[in-house]
Amino acid sequence: MKVLKFGGTSVGSAERIKHVAGLVKARGRNIVVLSAMAGTTNTLVEIADYLSKRNVPGAQETLNNLNIRYNSVVDELFDEPGLHNQATAIIDERFSYIRALIRGEYSLAVSKEILAQGELISTALMNIYLNGHGVKSVLLPALDYMRTDANGEPDMKYVATRLLRLLDLNRDADVFITQGYICLNSTGDVDNLKRGGSDYSASIIGAVVDAEEIEIWTDIDGMHNNDPRFVDNTSPVGELNFEEAAELAYFGAKILHPNCVLPAKLANIPVRLLNTLDPHAKGTVIYNMPPDGKIKAVAAKDNVTAIKIKSGRMLLAYGFLHKVFETFEKHQTSIDMMATSEVGVTVTIDDESHLAALVDDLKNFGTVTVDREMVIICVVGDLEWHNCGFAAQAVEALRDIPVRMISYGGSNYNVSMVIRSCDKLEALKRLSEALFN
């Protein structure tokens, strides 16, 4: 059995849903994880935001427009009256529920209830469509088995017990449909696995059922060696190991959510990235492969801020870095990259929500300099230190571009450089030319 995950663009219209249904039917008895239809979660976030501001009319109007869109999808998707009536009943039920939430008081729990509705709708429509076209599909509600613990991590024992029981109760099913992204938290309230969480759901499910493979279906044929939005003539990377994939996902490759990697890696289950629009493309397979002496890909992470703390007190002193990192922990700000010298340390962050207070506290330790509008360029591959020349190729490609910071040696799989946002496009193009062409 495999786990097949389809993202929002893959089920973003009636035509796409029909296409995915055909793929699902052709691939046999598997577990299918679906995201909400493209654009739905963003709209639900907007509705929750209106509600948090007590703008009930704004929330209602936005919801009404979304309702019109879904009614059109149902009209296009279902010709047979019985199936159309089933789908309409689901749409009416879900939207009535959201309207009831809008009429009540706002809370974070209410917001998460609203956000969960997109996946509940997309899976219900797919389940009705498959059953109406000769496939015995069974809907496995994610809220019946997917749960996080008090630390926000997947409660794997709970998930395994509940999910395996549901599968055992439906042994005669041709295919199983379930929601990505949504879950219960440790207190039993509806929650989610954050943006990109459907990939994470698929990986957790794959690990629990010991899947043959986890397939992540999107609208691009695998993970490319550079960002095709900005660089011409990129190509899919045929194979990656899990560490390389995790680096690329974290540092900007949008095709895969970083959290997806760990459950599959620990369970030793390959992850294959495939293209819904070109199902015969080979895509990218990610597995526990040995080092192969190659540079694989380049990724870029935007909205980066570099912070330098310089102090003579750091010289030959112990405890200095501990105090600095403790300050970042106090302000709940994670660090991406770090470089140190005898009298200073520079780090990068991607969340400025606590920047002013953070900088104010860091001034207790030295002179603080902040550089905004930066980008991390990450070169990924077999970059163990004894592989001569690889890091030099990456740095040489950017010889005419100012580099604020370099991180090398923290991982065997990447060298990262911080540059100005305005130099990003030129840097990506030069790296492609130097490393792949």
VEXDREN-2710 file (C-alpha; in Angstrom, 1 decimal):
% VEXDREN-2710
k/r/px/py/pz
1/MET/0.0/0.0/0.0
2/LYS/1.2/3.5/-0.8
3/VAL/0.2/6.9/0.5
4/LEU/-0.7/9.4/-2.2
5/LYS/-1.0/13.1/-1.3
6/PHE/-2.5/15.6/-3.7
7/GLY/-2.1/19.3/-3.0
8/GLY/-4.5/22.2/-3.4
9/THR/-3.7/22.9/-7.0
10/SER/-4.1/19.2/-7.9
11/VAL/-7.8/19.4/-6.7
12/GLY/-8.3/23.1/-7.5
13/SER/-11.2/22.7/-9.9
14/ALA/-13.8/20.2/-11.0
15/GLU/-11.6/19.3/-14.0
16/ARG/-8.6/18.7/-11.7
17/ILE/-10.7/16.6/-9.3
18/LYS/-11.8/14.3/-12.1
19/HIS/-8.2/14.0/-13.3
20/VAL/-7.0/13.1/-9.8
21/ALA/-9.8/10.6/-9.4
22/GLY/-8.6/8.9/-12.6
23/LEU/-5.1/8.7/-11.2
24/VAL/-6.3/7.3/-7.9
25/LYS/-8.4/4.7/-9.6
26/ALA/-5.5/3.5/-11.8
27/ARG/-3.0/3.2/-9.0
28/GLY/-4.9/0.6/-6.9
29/ARG/-5.6/0.2/-3.2
30/ASN/-3.9/3.1/-1.5
31/ILE/-4.5/5.8/1.1
32/VAL/-5.1/9.2/-0.5
33/VAL/-4.4/12.4/1.4
34/LEU/-6.0/15.6/0.1
35/SER/-5.5/19.3/0.8
36/ALA/-8.3/21.8/0.5
37/MET/-9.0/23.1/-3.0
38/ALA/-6.5/25.8/-4.1
39/GLY/-7.3/29.2/-2.5
40/THR/-9.7/27.8/0.1
41/THR/-7.5/27.9/3.1
42/ASN/-6.4/31.5/2.3
43/THR/-10.1/32.5/2.1
44/LEU/-10.9/30.7/5.4
45/VAL/-8.0/32.6/7.0
46/GLU/-9.4/35.8/5.7
47/ILE/-12.8/34.9/7.2
48/ALA/-11.3/34.1/10.6
49/ASP/-9.4/37.4/10.4
50/TYR/-12.6/39.3/9.8
51/LEU/-14.2/37.5/12.7
52/SER/-11.2/38.3/15.0
53/LYS/-11.8/42.0/14.2
54/ARG/-15.5/41.7/14.9
55/ASN/-16.3/42.4/11.3
56/VAL/-19.0/39.9/10.9
57/PRO/-20.4/41.3/7.6
58/GLY/-17.0/41.1/6.1
59/ALA/-16.7/37.4/7.2
60/GLN/-20.2/36.6/5.8
61/GLU/-19.6/38.3/2.5
62/THR/-16.3/36.5/2.0
63/LEU/-17.9/33.2/2.9
64/ASN/-20.8/33.8/0.5
65/ASN/-18.4/34.3/-2.4
66/LEU/-16.6/31.0/-1.4
67/ASN/-20.0/29.2/-1.3
68/ILE/-20.8/30.4/-4.8
69/ARG/-17.5/29.0/-6.0
70/TYR/-18.2/25.6/-4.5
71/ASN/-21.7/25.4/-5.8
72/SER/-20.2/26.0/-9.3
73/VAL/-17.7/23.2/-8.7
74/VAL/-20.5/20.8/-7.7
75/ASP/-22.5/21.7/-10.7
76/GLU/-19.6/20.9/-13.0
77/LEU/-18.4/17.8/-11.2
78/PHE/-21.7/15.9/-10.8
79/ASP/-24.1/15.3/-13.7
80/GLU/-26.1/12.5/-12.0
81/PRO/-28.8/13.9/-9.8
82/GLY/-28.3/11.6/-6.9
83/LEU/-24.6/12.4/-6.7
84/HIS/-25.3/16.1/-7.1
85/ASN/-27.7/16.0/-4.2
86/GLN/-25.2/14.3/-2.0
87/ALA/-22.5/16.8/-2.8
88/THR/-24.9/19.8/-2.4
89/ALA/-25.9/18.4/1.0
90/ILE/-22.2/18.3/2.1
91/ILE/-21.6/21.9/0.9
92/ASP/-24.7/23.1/2.7
93/GLU/-23.7/21.4/5.9
94/ARG/-20.2/22.7/5.9
95/PHE/-21.1/26.3/5.0
96/SER/-23.9/26.3/7.5
97/TYR/-21.5/25.2/10.2
98/ILE/-19.1/28.0/9.3
99/ARG/-22.0/30.5/9.4
100/ALA/-22.8/29.3/12.9
101/LEU/-19.2/29.8/14.0
102/ILE/-19.2/33.4/12.5
103/ARG/-22.3/34.3/14.5
104/GLY/-20.6/33.3/17.8
105/GLU/-17.7/34.7/19.7
106/TYR/-14.2/34.6/18.2
107/SER/-11.5/32.5/19.7
108/LEU/-8.4/30.7/18.5
109/ALA/-10.2/27.4/18.7
110/VAL/-13.0/28.8/16.5
111/SER/-10.5/30.0/14.0
112/LYS/-9.0/26.5/13.7
113/GLU/-12.5/25.0/13.3
114/ILE/-13.0/27.4/10.4
115/LEU/-9.6/26.5/8.8
116/ALA/-10.4/22.8/9.0
117/GLN/-13.4/23.0/6.7
118/GLY/-11.5/23.1/3.4
119/GLU/-10.1/19.6/3.8
120/LEU/-13.4/18.2/5.0
121/ILE/-15.1/19.5/1.9
122/SER/-12.5/18.4/-0.7
123/THR/-12.3/14.8/0.7
124/ALA/-16.1/14.5/0.8
125/LEU/-16.4/15.6/-2.8
126/MET/-13.7/13.2/-3.9
127/ASN/-15.2/10.3/-1.9
128/ILE/-18.7/10.9/-3.5
129/TYR/-17.2/11.2/-7.0
130/LEU/-15.2/8.0/-6.7
131/ASN/-18.1/6.0/-5.3
132/GLY/-20.3/7.3/-8.1
133/HIS/-17.8/6.1/-10.7
134/GLY/-17.3/2.5/-9.6
135/VAL/-14.6/2.8/-6.9
136/LYS/-15.4/1.6/-3.4
137/SER/-13.9/4.6/-1.6
138/VAL/-14.0/4.9/2.2
139/LEU/-13.6/8.2/4.0
140/LEU/-11.2/8.1/7.0
141/PRO/-11.8/11.2/9.0
142/ALA/-8.5/12.6/10.1
143/LEU/-10.1/14.0/13.3
144/ASP/-10.7/10.3/14.3
145/TYR/-7.1/9.4/14.4
146/MET/-4.6/12.3/13.8
147/ARG/-3.6/14.0/17.1
148/THR/-0.6/16.0/18.4
149/ASP/0.8/15.8/21.9
150/ALA/1.3/18.5/24.5
151/ASN/4.5/19.6/22.6
152/GLY/2.7/19.9/19.3
153/GLU/4.4/16.8/17.9
154/PRO/2.5/13.9/16.3
155/ASP/1.2/11.4/18.9
156/MET/2.4/8.4/16.9
157/LYS/1.1/5.8/19.2
158/TYR/-2.4/7.3/19.2
159/VAL/-2.3/7.8/15.5
160/ALA/-1.2/4.2/14.9
161/THR/-3.8/2.7/17.2
162/ARG/-6.7/4.6/15.8
163/LEU/-5.8/4.5/12.1
164/LEU/-4.9/0.8/11.9
165/ARG/-8.2/0.1/13.6
166/LEU/-10.1/2.1/10.9
167/LEU/-8.2/0.3/8.1
168/ASP/-9.0/-3.0/9.6
169/LEU/-12.7/-2.2/9.8
170/ASN/-12.8/-1.4/6.1
171/ARG/-10.7/-4.2/4.6
172/ASP/-12.9/-4.5/1.5
173/ALA/-12.3/-0.9/0.4
174/ASP/-10.8/-0.1/-3.0
175/VAL/-9.2/3.1/-1.8
176/PHE/-9.1/5.2/1.4
177/ILE/-9.6/9.0/1.3
178/THR/-8.5/11.2/4.2
179/GLN/-7.7/14.8/5.1
180/GLY/-4.3/16.3/5.3
181/TYR/-3.3/19.3/7.5
182/ILE/-6.1/18.9/10.1
183/CYS/-5.8/17.1/13.5
184/LEU/-6.8/17.2/17.1
185/ASN/-4.5/18.6/19.7
186/SER/-3.7/17.1/23.1
187/THR/-6.8/18.8/24.7
188/GLY/-9.1/17.3/22.0
189/ASP/-9.7/20.5/20.1
190/VAL/-9.5/20.8/16.4
191/ASP/-6.1/22.0/15.3
192/ASN/-3.8/21.7/12.3
193/LEU/-0.2/20.8/11.3
194/LYS/0.4/24.4/10.0
195/ARG/0.9/25.4/6.4
196/GLY/2.2/22.6/4.2
197/GLY/0.8/20.2/6.8
198/SER/-0.8/17.9/4.3
199/ASP/2.7/16.7/3.3
200/TYR/3.3/16.1/7.0
201/SER/0.1/14.2/7.3
202/ALA/1.0/11.9/4.4
203/SER/4.4/11.2/5.9
204/ILE/3.0/10.4/9.4
205/ILE/0.4/8.1/7.8
206/GLY/3.0/6.4/5.6
207/ALA/5.2/5.7/8.7
208/VAL/2.3/4.3/10.7
209/VAL/1.1/1.9/8.0
210/ASP/4.6/1.0/6.8
211/ALA/3.8/2.2/3.3
212/GLU/5.6/1.0/0.3
213/GLU/6.1/4.6/-0.8
214/ILE/4.8/8.1/-0.1
215/GLU/3.9/10.0/-3.2
216/ILE/3.6/13.8/-3.1
217/TRP/1.6/15.0/-6.2
218/THR/1.9/18.7/-7.2
219/ASP/1.9/20.7/-10.4
220/ILE/5.7/20.4/-11.1
221/ASP/7.7/17.3/-12.1
222/GLY/9.8/16.9/-9.0
223/MET/12.3/19.0/-7.1
224/HIS/14.3/21.1/-9.6
225/ASN/18.0/22.0/-9.4
226/ASN/17.0/25.7/-9.1
227/ASP/13.9/27.7/-8.8
228/PRO/12.1/27.5/-12.2
229/ARG/10.1/30.7/-11.4
230/PHE/13.3/32.7/-11.7
231/VAL/15.8/30.6/-13.7
232/ASP/15.4/29.2/-17.2
233/ASN/16.3/25.7/-18.2
234/THR/16.1/24.1/-14.7
235/SER/15.7/20.3/-14.5
236/PRO/14.3/17.8/-12.0
237/VAL/16.7/16.1/-9.7
238/GLY/16.3/12.4/-10.1
239/GLU/17.4/11.3/-6.6
240/LEU/18.0/13.0/-3.3
241/ASN/18.7/11.6/0.2
242/PHE/16.5/12.7/3.0
243/GLU/19.1/15.2/4.4
244/GLU/19.4/16.9/1.0
245/ALA/15.7/17.1/0.6
246/ALA/15.2/18.5/4.1
247/GLU/17.8/21.3/3.4
248/LEU/16.2/22.2/0.2
249/ALA/12.7/22.2/1.6
250/TYR/13.7/24.3/4.6
251/PHE/15.7/26.8/2.5
252/GLY/13.0/27.6/0.0
253/ALA/12.0/24.7/-2.3
254/LYS/8.2/25.0/-2.0
255/ILE/7.4/21.6/-3.5
256/LEU/7.9/19.8/-0.2
257/HIS/7.2/20.7/3.4
258/PRO/10.3/20.3/5.6
259/ASN/8.4/18.4/8.3
260/CYS/7.5/15.7/5.8
261/VAL/11.0/14.4/5.7
262/LEU/11.6/13.1/9.2
263/PRO/8.8/10.5/9.7
264/ALA/9.6/9.0/6.3
265/LYS/13.3/8.9/7.0
266/LEU/13.0/7.2/10.3
267/ALA/10.6/4.6/8.9
268/ASN/12.9/4.2/5.8
269/ILE/10.0/4.9/3.4
270/PRO/10.9/6.5/0.0
271/VAL/9.1/9.7/-0.8
272/ARG/8.4/10.4/-4.5
273/LEU/7.6/13.8/-5.9
274/LEU/5.3/13.6/-8.9
275/ASN/3.5/15.9/-11.3
276/THR/-0.3/15.7/-11.5
277/LEU/-0.3/17.3/-14.9
278/ASP/2.3/14.9/-16.3
279/PRO/1.8/11.6/-14.4
280/HIS/4.4/9.8/-16.5
281/ALA/7.3/12.1/-15.6
282/LYS/9.9/10.4/-13.4
283/GLY/9.9/13.1/-10.8
284/THR/12.2/13.0/-7.8
285/VAL/12.7/10.1/-5.4
286/ILE/13.9/10.8/-1.9
287/TYR/15.4/7.9/0.2
288/ASN/18.3/6.9/2.4
289/MET/20.8/6.8/-0.5
290/PRO/24.5/7.0/0.1
291/PRO/26.6/10.1/-0.8
292/ASP/27.2/10.3/-4.5
293/GLY/29.7/13.1/-4.9
294/LYS/27.4/15.6/-6.6
295/ILE/26.0/19.0/-6.1
296/LYS/22.2/18.5/-6.5
297/ALA/20.3/21.8/-6.3
298/VAL/20.1/25.4/-5.2
299/ALA/17.3/27.1/-3.2
300/ALA/16.7/30.5/-1.8
301/LYS/15.0/31.6/1.4
302/ASP/13.6/35.2/1.4
303/ASN/12.8/37.6/4.2
304/VAL/15.9/37.0/6.1
305/THR/17.4/39.4/8.7
306/ALA/21.1/39.2/9.8
307/ILE/22.0/40.3/13.3
308/LYS/25.6/40.9/14.4
309/ILE/26.5/41.2/18.1
310/LYS/30.1/42.5/18.5
311/SER/31.8/42.6/21.9
312/GLY/35.3/42.6/23.3
313/ARG/33.9/40.7/26.3
314/MET/33.5/37.7/24.0
315/LEU/37.3/37.3/23.7
316/LEU/38.4/34.2/25.6
317/ALA/35.2/34.3/27.6
318/TYR/32.9/31.3/28.3
319/GLY/29.2/31.7/28.6
320/PHE/28.9/34.5/26.1
321/LEU/27.1/32.5/23.4
322/HIS/24.9/30.9/26.0
323/LYS/23.6/34.3/27.0
324/VAL/23.0/35.4/23.4
325/PHE/21.1/32.2/22.5
326/GLU/19.1/32.4/25.8
327/THR/18.0/35.9/24.6
328/PHE/16.7/34.5/21.3
329/GLU/14.9/31.7/23.2
330/LYS/13.3/34.3/25.5
331/HIS/11.9/36.1/22.5
332/GLN/10.8/32.9/20.8
333/THR/12.9/33.6/17.7
334/SER/14.6/30.7/16.0
335/ILE/18.0/31.0/14.3
336/ASP/18.7/29.8/10.7
337/MET/22.5/30.4/10.3
338/MET/25.3/31.4/12.5
339/ALA/28.9/32.6/12.1
340/THR/31.3/33.4/15.0
341/SER/34.7/35.0/15.5
342/GLU/36.7/35.8/18.7
343/VAL/34.8/39.1/19.1
344/GLY/31.5/38.7/17.5
345/VAL/28.7/36.4/16.4
346/THR/26.3/36.9/13.4
347/VAL/23.0/35.0/13.1
348/THR/20.1/35.1/10.7
349/ILE/16.4/35.0/11.5
350/ASP/13.2/34.8/9.4
351/ASP/10.8/36.1/11.9
352/GLU/10.9/39.8/12.9
353/SER/7.9/39.8/15.1
354/HIS/10.0/40.3/18.3
355/LEU/13.0/42.1/16.6
356/ALA/12.8/45.4/18.5
357/ALA/12.7/43.8/21.9
358/LEU/15.3/41.2/20.9
359/VAL/17.8/43.8/19.7
360/ASP/17.2/45.9/22.8
361/ASP/18.1/42.9/25.0
362/LEU/21.1/42.0/22.8
363/LYS/22.6/45.4/23.4
364/ASN/23.4/44.3/26.9
365/PHE/26.1/42.1/25.4
366/GLY/27.7/44.4/22.8
367/THR/27.1/46.5/19.7
368/VAL/24.2/45.2/17.6
369/THR/23.9/45.7/13.8
370/VAL/20.9/44.6/11.9
371/ASP/20.8/44.0/8.1
372/ARG/17.3/43.6/6.7
373/GLU/16.1/42.4/3.2
374/MET/18.5/39.6/2.9
375/VAL/18.3/36.2/1.3
376/ILE/19.9/32.9/2.1
377/ILE/21.2/31.0/-0.9
378/CYS/21.6/27.3/-0.1
379/VAL/23.7/25.0/-2.3
380/VAL/22.9/21.4/-1.6
381/GLY/24.6/18.1/-2.4
382/ASP/27.4/15.9/-1.2
383/LEU/29.4/18.6/0.5
384/GLU/31.5/16.7/2.9
385/TRP/34.7/18.6/3.7
386/HIS/37.0/16.2/1.9
387/ASN/35.2/16.7/-1.4
388/CYS/37.6/19.2/-2.8
389/GLY/36.4/22.2/-4.8
390/PHE/32.6/22.0/-4.4
391/ALA/32.3/24.9/-1.9
392/ALA/34.8/26.8/-4.0
393/GLN/32.6/26.5/-7.1
394/ALA/29.6/28.0/-5.2
395/VAL/31.6/30.9/-3.8
396/GLU/33.4/31.6/-7.1
397/ALA/30.0/31.8/-8.9
398/LEU/29.2/34.8/-6.7
399/ARG/32.5/36.5/-7.0
400/ASP/31.0/39.8/-8.1
401/ILE/28.0/39.7/-5.6
402/PRO/28.5/41.0/-2.1
403/VAL/28.2/38.1/0.4
404/ARG/27.2/39.1/3.9
405/MET/27.8/35.7/5.6
406/ILE/28.8/32.1/4.7
407/SER/27.9/29.0/6.7
408/TYR/29.8/25.8/5.8
409/GLY/30.5/22.6/7.8
410/GLY/27.5/22.6/10.0
411/SER/26.0/20.0/7.7
412/ASN/27.6/17.6/5.2
413/TYR/24.9/18.6/2.7
414/ASN/24.9/22.4/2.2
415/VAL/26.9/25.6/2.0
416/SER/24.7/28.7/2.6
417/MET/25.4/32.3/1.8
418/VAL/23.6/35.4/2.8
419/ILE/23.2/38.1/0.2
420/ARG/21.0/41.1/-0.5
421/SER/17.5/40.5/-1.8
422/CYS/18.2/42.7/-4.8
423/ASP/21.0/40.3/-5.8
424/LYS/18.9/37.1/-5.5
425/LEU/18.0/36.6/-9.2
426/GLU/21.5/37.2/-10.5
427/ALA/22.9/34.9/-7.8
428/LEU/20.5/32.0/-8.7
429/LYS/21.3/32.4/-12.4
430/ARG/25.1/32.4/-11.8
431/LEU/25.0/29.4/-9.6
432/SER/23.0/27.5/-12.3
433/GLU/25.5/28.4/-14.9
434/ALA/28.5/27.5/-12.8
435/LEU/27.1/24.3/-11.1
436/PHE/24.8/22.7/-13.7
437/ASN/25.4/24.0/-17.2
END
